[in-house]
């Protein structure tokens, strides 16, 4: 699978959308800061593009 942890990503999305009041905001913010950059790189690689330099 090209996208690591896809089932966890979908599960997190579903929880945010459907049970927003039960989402721990600190955990969500930590995931945004620590997990999204790697996911973005994986998605860009799957699309055959290089991530832009910071």
C-alpha positions in Angstrom: 0.0 0.0 0.0 1.4 3.4 -1.0 -0.3 5.3 1.9 0.9 4.1 5.3 -1.8 3.6 7.9 -4.6 4.4 5.5 -7.2 2.7 7.7 -6.2 4.7 10.7 -6.3 7.9 8.7 -9.8 7.1 7.5 -10.8 6.2 11.1 -9.5 9.5 12.4 -11.3 11.4 9.7 -14.6 9.6 10.6 -14.2 10.4 14.3 -13.5 14.0 13.6 -16.5 14.3 11.3 -19.0 12.3 13.3 -17.9 12.4 16.9 -16.1 15.8 17.0 -17.0 16.5 20.7 -15.2 13.3 21.7 -11.9 14.2 19.9 -9.0 15.1 22.2 -7.9 18.4 20.8 -4.3 18.0 22.0 -3.9 14.6 20.4 -5.4 16.0 17.2 -3.0 19.0 17.2 -0.1 16.7 17.9 -1.1 14.5 14.9 -1.4 17.6 12.7 2.1 18.8 13.6 3.9 15.4 13.7 2.0 13.1 11.3 0.8 15.3 8.4 4.2 16.2 7.0 5.1 12.5 6.6 1.7 11.8 5.1 2.1 14.7 2.7 5.5 13.3 1.5 4.0 9.9 1.0 1.1 11.3 -1.0 3.4 13.4 -3.2 5.7 10.4 -3.7 2.6 8.3 -4.7 1.7 11.0 -7.2 5.3 11.1 -8.5 6.1 14.6 -7.3 8.8 15.8 -5.1 7.8 17.8 -2.0 8.8 21.4 -2.2 11.8 22.5 -0.2 11.1 24.4 3.1 
